Amino acid sequence: MNLNTPVFSSFTHDGLRFAFFDEGDPSGVPVLLIHGFASTANVNWVHPGWLKTLGDGGYRVIAIDNRGHGASDKPHDSEAYRPWVMAADAIALLDHLGIAEANLMGYSMGARISVFAALANPHRVRSLVLGGLGIGMTDGVGDWDPIADALLAPSLDVVTHERGRMFRAFAEQTKSDRTALAACIRGSRDLVARSDMARLDMPALIGVGTKDDIAGSPQQLAALMPEAEALDIPGRDHMLAVGDRVFKQAVLAFYARVAEG
């Protein structure tokens, strides 16, 4: 499997510089990938094989480094990370590339961003794939303040909160700006009203690992939406579900159904 880092380009929006890649078949149906918290386009989509999977499937594969992440600019103000603000970044990338409509696929925080993008711009979103976030989209996913605290702690050694340790270690592994990530986790947690989920009438696939203790039920979220289906990703937790083969096969099958109309 070719997991080489693709060539990144950049564009400017909202006074910030954003990194992105645009790969696959230039004439294929575009898929815009939006990564999760503390991740990057490479970590979420290239290394787990999504770029190759979708590229081999004939799709145009686009992925953004969200603000605060990867090679994009990293403001330290939590208000800069509200999900509707980050959703506008994703739509601005479609504008930059001259793409009128795309399939949106987001993982975890990226799923939340995708939903806010679809609510604000339903005519731009052909379909939604929401990974790593089920009914937590509307009901919340627990207290994340300890994760912000863990990111700002003087070292990993003094962090005792289990989920905080996980994200702190992940942030160190990806050499992230931990101050920006702490601002992001504090600013990006707005919930989506159940009535708003019901307005999303484009086809949707919601995939969550059966061992994911963060996301909440994909079935409960899918039940709120007119055209959504749920997928259990067997035996996978929040970190490992994203690259799972079952998930990839389900997404390809889903996109084939979307194409048939």
Secondary structure in CASP SS format (residue, H / E / C, confidence):
PFRMAT SS
TARGET T0000
AUTHOR 0000-0000-0000
METHOD secondary structure of the structure
MODEL  1
M C 1.00
N C 1.00
L C 1.00
N C 1.00
T C 1.00
P C 1.00
V C 1.00
F C 1.00
S E 1.00
S E 1.00
F E 1.00
T E 1.00
H E 1.00
D C 1.00
G C 1.00
L E 1.00
R E 1.00
F E 1.00
A E 1.00
F E 1.00
F E 1.00
D E 1.00
E E 1.00
G E 1.00
D C 1.00
P C 1.00
S C 1.00
G C 1.00
V C 1.00
P E 1.00
V E 1.00
L E 1.00
L E 1.00
I E 1.00
H C 1.00
G C 1.00
F C 1.00
A C 1.00
S C 1.00
T C 1.00
A H 1.00
N H 1.00
V H 1.00
N H 1.00
W H 1.00
V H 1.00
H C 1.00
P C 1.00
G C 1.00
W H 1.00
L H 1.00
K H 1.00
T H 1.00
L H 1.00
G H 1.00
D H 1.00
G C 1.00
G C 1.00
Y C 1.00
R E 1.00
V E 1.00
I E 1.00
A E 1.00
I E 1.00
D C 1.00
N C 1.00
R C 1.00
G C 1.00
H C 1.00
G C 1.00
A C 1.00
S C 1.00
D C 1.00
K C 1.00
P C 1.00
H C 1.00
D C 1.00
S H 1.00
E H 1.00
A H 1.00
Y H 1.00
R C 1.00
P H 1.00
W H 1.00
V H 1.00
M H 1.00
A H 1.00
A H 1.00
D H 1.00
A H 1.00
I H 1.00
A H 1.00
L H 1.00
L H 1.00
D H 1.00
H H 1.00
L H 1.00
G C 1.00
I C 1.00
A C 1.00
E C 1.00
A E 1.00
N E 1.00
L E 1.00
M E 1.00
G E 1.00
Y E 1.00
S C 1.00
M H 1.00
G H 1.00
A H 1.00
R H 1.00
I H 1.00
S H 1.00
V H 1.00
F H 1.00
A H 1.00
A H 1.00
L H 1.00
A H 1.00
N C 1.00
P H 1.00
H H 1.00
R H 1.00
V E 1.00
R E 1.00
S E 1.00
L E 1.00
V E 1.00
L E 1.00
G E 1.00
G C 1.00
L C 1.00
G C 1.00
I C 1.00
G H 1.00
M H 1.00
T H 1.00
D H 1.00
G C 1.00
V C 1.00
G C 1.00
D C 1.00
W C 1.00
D H 1.00
P H 1.00
I H 1.00
A H 1.00
D H 1.00
A H 1.00
L H 1.00
L H 1.00
A C 1.00
P C 1.00
S C 1.00
L H 1.00
D H 1.00
V H 1.00
V C 1.00
T C 1.00
H C 1.00
E H 1.00
R H 1.00
G H 1.00
R H 1.00
M H 1.00
F H 1.00
R H 1.00
A H 1.00
F H 1.00
A H 1.00
E H 1.00
Q H 1.00
T C 1.00
K C 1.00
S C 1.00
D C 1.00
R H 1.00
T H 1.00
A H 1.00
L H 1.00
A H 1.00
A H 1.00
C H 1.00
I H 1.00
R H 1.00
G H 1.00
S C 1.00
R C 1.00
D C 1.00
L C 1.00
V C 1.00
A C 1.00
R H 1.00
S H 1.00
D H 1.00
M H 1.00
A C 1.00
R C 1.00
L C 1.00
D C 1.00
M C 1.00
P C 1.00
A E 1.00
L E 1.00
I E 1.00
G E 1.00
V E 1.00
G E 1.00
T C 1.00
K C 1.00
D C 1.00
D C 1.00
I C 1.00
A C 1.00
G C 1.00
S C 1.00
P H 1.00
Q H 1.00
Q H 1.00
L H 1.00
A H 1.00
A H 1.00
L C 1.00
M C 1.00
P C 1.00
E C 1.00
A E 1.00
E E 1.00
A E 1.00
L E 1.00
D E 1.00
I E 1.00
P C 1.00
G C 1.00
R C 1.00
D C 1.00
H C 1.00
M C 1.00
L C 1.00
A H 1.00
V H 1.00
G H 1.00
D C 1.00
R H 1.00
V H 1.00
F H 1.00
K H 1.00
Q H 1.00
A H 1.00
V H 1.00
L H 1.00
A H 1.00
F H 1.00
Y H 1.00
A H 1.00
R H 1.00
V H 1.00
A H 1.00
E H 1.00
G C 1.00
END
